[in-house]
Amino acid sequence: LNLKFLPLPEGELEGVGAETSTPPRLPFVRGGTSYLVMEAIALQTYAKLESYYWWWVGRRAVIASLMAKHFAGRTDLQILDWGCGPGGNFPVLAQYGSVLGVDASPEALRFCREAGHSNVRPAGTVAEFLAAYPERNFDLITVFDGVEHIEGDVQFLRELQQLLKPGGRLLITVPA
């Protein structure tokens, strides 16, 4: 793997975390399954750090390596990035096709749009996603460091399978 760590620009995190009016992190519950929605402050920090911090840089390198191994030469994939957060993985995934980002957090989707990733949609559960967007044609569904935040994770993964084309794949990472 070729990891590229960039220095954090001077003042990049100035003011991050200074706000005190943000409510505490609360479970996001729909359809009997709980999903944690990231606090606005945590998401703001995440959005600023994901280009620099070793964890996200390293994880993207692993993702890029897996994508190259399994999808070399493909540029036609339909990819669903579930729990896309601020969209930091879009550039790696977009090399292989069209990326649709989904997140339960309106703030995360706002960060995606500000970063130029407009193909994003709100959804907290698979059932909610299907009700609003009945697509079931994805070649690849990704969940990066998100499954561990989902109560009822096995059921969630079964539901995600419904969105895959025959022969489609799930790519999941968990922090370790």
C-alpha positions in Angstrom: 0.0 0.0 0.0 1.2 3.5 -0.8 0.0 5.7 2.0 0.2 9.5 1.6 -0.2 11.5 4.8 -0.7 15.2 4.4 0.2 17.7 7.1 -2.8 19.3 8.8 -2.9 22.9 7.6 -2.3 25.6 10.2 -5.5 26.6 11.9 -7.5 23.9 10.2 -9.3 22.9 13.4 -9.7 26.4 14.8 -13.1 26.7 16.4 -14.0 23.0 16.0 -15.6 21.8 19.2 -15.9 25.3 20.6 -19.7 25.3 20.2 -21.6 24.2 23.4 -25.1 24.2 22.1 -24.8 20.8 20.3 -27.1 18.2 21.9 -25.5 15.0 23.1 -25.2 12.0 20.7 -28.6 10.2 20.7 -29.8 7.0 19.2 -31.7 7.3 15.9 -34.5 4.8 16.0 -36.7 3.8 13.1 -38.3 0.4 12.4 -37.0 -1.2 15.5 -33.4 -0.7 14.6 -31.2 1.9 16.3 -28.6 3.9 14.4 -26.4 6.5 16.1 -26.3 9.8 14.4 -23.1 11.6 14.8 -23.1 14.9 16.8 -22.7 17.9 14.5 -19.4 18.9 16.2 -18.0 15.4 15.8 -19.1 15.4 12.2 -17.5 18.8 11.6 -14.2 17.5 13.0 -14.5 14.3 11.0 -15.0 16.3 7.8 -12.0 18.4 8.4 -9.7 15.6 9.5 -10.6 12.8 7.0 -8.1 14.1 4.4 -5.2 14.2 6.9 -5.7 11.9 9.9 -3.8 8.6 9.6 -6.9 6.4 10.3 -8.9 7.7 7.4 -5.9 8.0 5.1 -4.9 4.4 5.9 -8.4 3.1 5.6 -8.8 4.7 2.2 -5.6 3.1 1.1 -7.0 -0.3 2.1 -10.3 0.4 0.3 -8.4 1.5 -2.8 -6.4 -1.7 -2.8 -9.5 -3.9 -2.4 -11.3 -2.0 -5.1 -8.3 -2.4 -7.5 -8.1 -6.1 -6.7 -11.8 -6.9 -7.2 -12.9 -4.3 -9.7 -9.8 -3.6 -11.9 -10.8 -2.1 -15.2 -14.4 -1.5 -14.2 -15.9 2.0 -14.4 -19.6 1.1 -14.8 -20.4 0.0 -11.2 -23.5 1.2 -9.4 -22.1 1.9 -5.8 -24.1 2.6 -2.7 -22.0 4.1 0.1 -24.2 3.6 3.2 -23.4 5.9 6.1 -21.3 8.0 3.8 -20.6 10.7 6.4 -19.0 13.8 4.8 -18.1 11.9 1.6 -14.4 11.3 2.0 -14.5 8.0 0.3 -16.4 9.2 -2.8 -13.2 9.9 -4.8 -11.9 6.4 -4.4 -15.2 4.8 -5.2 -16.0 7.1 -8.1 -13.1 5.7 -10.0 -15.2 2.5 -10.5 -18.6 4.0 -11.4 -21.5 6.0 -10.1 -21.6 6.5 -6.3 -24.8 7.2 -4.3 -24.2 8.3 -0.7 -26.8 7.6 2.0 -26.7 8.9 5.6 -29.2 9.4 8.3 -27.6 12.8 9.2 -28.7 15.9 7.3 -25.5 17.5 8.5 -23.4 14.7 6.9 -25.3 15.2 3.6 -24.7 18.9 3.8 -20.9 18.3 4.1 -21.1 16.0 1.1 -22.8 18.6 -1.0 -20.3 21.3 0.1 -17.5 18.9 -1.0 -19.1 18.6 -4.4 -20.8 15.3 -3.9 -24.4 16.0 -4.9 -25.6 12.4 -5.4 -26.6 11.9 -1.7 -29.9 11.0 -0.1 -31.2 10.8 3.4 -32.2 7.5 4.9 -31.9 5.9 8.4 -33.0 2.4 7.5 -33.1 0.2 4.4 -36.9 0.2 4.5 -36.9 4.0 4.6 -34.5 4.1 1.6 -36.6 1.6 -0.4 -39.8 3.6 0.3 -38.3 6.8 -1.1 -35.9 5.3 -3.7 -36.9 1.8 -4.9 -33.6 1.1 -6.6 -32.3 -2.4 -6.1 -29.6 -2.4 -8.7 -26.3 -1.9 -6.9 -23.1 -3.8 -7.9 -21.4 -2.8 -4.6 -22.7 -1.5 -1.3 -20.1 -0.2 1.2 -20.5 0.4 4.9 -17.2 1.9 6.3 -16.9 1.8 10.0 -20.7 1.9 10.5 -22.0 -1.6 11.2 -20.7 -1.5 14.8 -23.0 1.5 15.4 -26.1 -0.4 14.3 -28.3 -2.3 16.8 -29.6 -5.3 14.9 -26.5 -5.4 12.6 -27.2 -8.9 11.2 -30.7 -7.9 10.2 -29.4 -4.7 8.7 -26.9 -6.6 6.5 -29.6 -8.9 5.3 -31.7 -5.9 4.3 -28.8 -4.4 2.5 -28.5 -7.6 0.4 -31.9 -6.9 -1.0 -30.4 -3.8 -2.7 -27.7 -5.7 -4.6 -27.9 -7.0 -8.1 -27.3 -10.7 -8.5 -23.6 -11.2 -8.0 -23.3 -7.9 -6.2 -21.0 -7.4 -3.2 -20.8 -5.8 0.2 -17.6 -4.1 1.3 -17.6 -3.5 5.0 -14.9 -2.2 7.3 -15.0 -2.1 11.1 -12.5 -0.3 13.3 -10.0 -2.7 15.0 
